Amino acid sequence: MPEKKAYSQAASTGKYDKSTGLTGKYDNVRRFWEDQVSGMFLRPSLNELVEQKRQRLKRIRILDLGCGSGDGYDLITGVTTKDPGIYEHITAALTPDMIKEYVGVDINQDLLKQAMAYYGHIPKVQFIRDDISDGLPASIMAEEPFDVYFTSFGTLSHLDHLQTVKLITDIWRHAPDRALFVGDWLGRYSYEWQDLWHQPVDKEYFMDYRISYIYPEEERDKAEVAVFPLRLVTRDEIVGMIEEAEKASSIKIKPVSFFDRSILIGRHMDTGDYNKNCPKMRGAVNSLFEGYVRTDLESLLVDYVPMPGFDHLNNFFEMFFMSSNALVKHTINLLSQYDSEAGVLDGVTDPLPFYPDSLKEAMNSMRRVIQGVGWLKWGDVRANVIEPQLGYCLRKLELDLQPRQGMGHGLVGIFEIQK
Ligand SMILES: C[S@@+](CC[C@H](N)C(=O)[O-])C[C@H]1O[C@@H](n2cnc3c(N)ncnc32)[C@H](O)[C@@H]1O
């Protein structure tokens, strides 16, 4: 029976799997928060690079180190030229015609197989199986220079200090006169691994990283969770490695920006593996972004537990979580005071004058969103419009309040190589 074969094929190839942004590697937080934030920071340098190449009638070559399933391709081509006005069509900073080649390198054959399945049909995409722990491998050294040397989502945390300095030195030497380097590590002082904060900061430290979050909560205890070492870094540790690579190569590097990614919603907030006091923020924020799913907004409130002896971290996290809590409580209050029949909002207090400006802006934005769309009757306006906007306001708050020192799940540095 041809129908039976067709349905069986669809089921066995995963094409009939239920798609949800609530869990998995490509959950809503990864797509709508983490990838987007990385893109926002990358935007100015990428725009400049593309313009410069265009003027010289040249195109861009990208090297994605530790590319996994080729994730850097979508991330980089998803960066937009600017925040578009409401009537504008969004344009990519790097359109496919401006890419000369994208080369992904990874040590893991299974991930590369997946990368080939996703991107193998694009003629200018190439994947190479190789090891980056001894510097740039010979297979890459033999390639023409690249314009972007890219890593994402903690890849450089697989390497120790000396291996990283060697890799960066090789990149500096291999690069053309002008290029970008994006280095992505795990941050040392994320709240999700507060149990590890006491490790001496003057020594490099590798945590035993458990990918427990890929299992549903009820299976985590029984599952055979893989554990491997990943290095946690501060911004000072990154700067130290960059300076050593500068000395070794005699090439000047300009830091463009650093950012903490996922202070509020690191993947281990939900497992509690390294801090049992963490609330399950990632699940809650995934739910904010999911269509037709209403979120219990109380589940977004963080009851921060300070760690004695770490005043500067406690002061930052107190301020940070009190601000996100204030935004969430304000939204709960707005929703409770909104009369959707009359389309009127009554009796809600304004943000207090001494709140940080970004918190005031976020609170005012939520007020205007609820006032503007709360009356809509079709579709679930709370789940489909108001909750995602709360997600974006929380994201903006994280962008504005972060210290860029390693207080998030990820710590990323963008650098310009100028010879
Ligand atoms: C945290 S994952 C990031 C994957 C991908 N870039 C992403 O954005 O999701 C780290 C990647 O680095 C790869 N990796 C780890 N050690 C490596 C090595 N010595 N040489 C090459 N790749 C390595 C792993 O196989 C994995 O795909």
The ligand as an SDF file (V2000), in Angstrom:
LIG
                    3D

 27 29  0  0  0  0  0  0  0  0999 V2000
   29.1210   23.7180   22.5650 C   0  0  0  0  0  0  0  0  0  0  0  0
   29.1970   22.9690   21.0370 S   0  0  0  0  0  0  0  0  0  0  0  0
   28.8030   24.2950   19.9340 C   0  0  0  0  0  0  0  0  0  0  0  0
   28.2780   23.8000   18.6320 C   0  0  0  0  0  0  0  0  0  0  0  0
   27.7930   24.8690   17.6780 C   0  0  0  0  0  0  0  0  0  0  0  0
   28.8450   25.8020   17.3310 N   0  0  0  0  0  0  0  0  0  0  0  0
   26.5650   25.6120   18.1970 C   0  0  0  0  0  0  0  0  0  0  0  0
   26.5280   26.8350   18.0410 O   0  0  0  0  0  0  0  0  0  0  0  0
   25.6400   24.9950   18.7220 O   0  0  0  0  0  0  0  0  0  0  0  0
   30.9340   22.7700   20.8440 C   0  0  0  0  0  0  0  0  0  0  0  0
   31.3560   22.1110   19.5640 C   0  0  0  0  0  0  0  0  0  0  0  0
   32.7870   22.0520   19.5290 O   0  0  0  0  0  0  0  0  0  0  0  0
   33.1860   20.7830   19.0090 C   0  0  0  0  0  0  0  0  0  0  0  0
   34.5520   20.4770   19.5110 N   0  0  0  0  0  0  0  0  0  0  0  0
   34.9300   20.2240   20.7840 C   0  0  0  0  0  0  0  0  0  0  0  0
   36.2460   19.9960   20.8480 N   0  0  0  0  0  0  0  0  0  0  0  0
   36.7240   20.1330   19.5890 C   0  0  0  0  0  0  0  0  0  0  0  0
   38.0160   20.0150   19.0140 C   0  0  0  0  0  0  0  0  0  0  0  0
   39.0900   19.7060   19.7550 N   0  0  0  0  0  0  0  0  0  0  0  0
   38.1540   20.2000   17.6870 N   0  0  0  0  0  0  0  0  0  0  0  0
   37.0660   20.5140   16.9110 C   0  0  0  0  0  0  0  0  0  0  0  0
   35.8150   20.6280   17.4100 N   0  0  0  0  0  0  0  0  0  0  0  0
   35.6410   20.4490   18.7230 C   0  0  0  0  0  0  0  0  0  0  0  0
   32.1350   19.8190   19.5410 C   0  0  0  0  0  0  0  0  0  0  0  0
   32.0860   18.6400   18.7820 O   0  0  0  0  0  0  0  0  0  0  0  0
   30.8530   20.6660   19.4190 C   0  0  0  0  0  0  0  0  0  0  0  0
   30.2510   20.5210   18.1820 O   0  0  0  0  0  0  0  0  0  0  0  0
  1  2  1  0
  2  3  1  0
  2 10  1  0
  3  4  1  0
  4  5  1  0
  5  6  1  0
  5  7  1  0
  7  8  2  0
  7  9  1  0
 10 11  1  0
 11 12  1  0
 11 26  1  0
 12 13  1  0
 13 14  1  0
 13 24  1  0
 14 15  1  0
 14 23  1  0
 15 16  2  0
 16 17  1  0
 17 18  1  0
 17 23  2  0
 18 19  1  0
 18 20  2  0
 20 21  1  0
 21 22  2  0
 22 23  1  0
 24 25  1  0
 24 26  1  0
 26 27  1  0
M  CHG  2   2   1   9  -1
M  END
$$$$
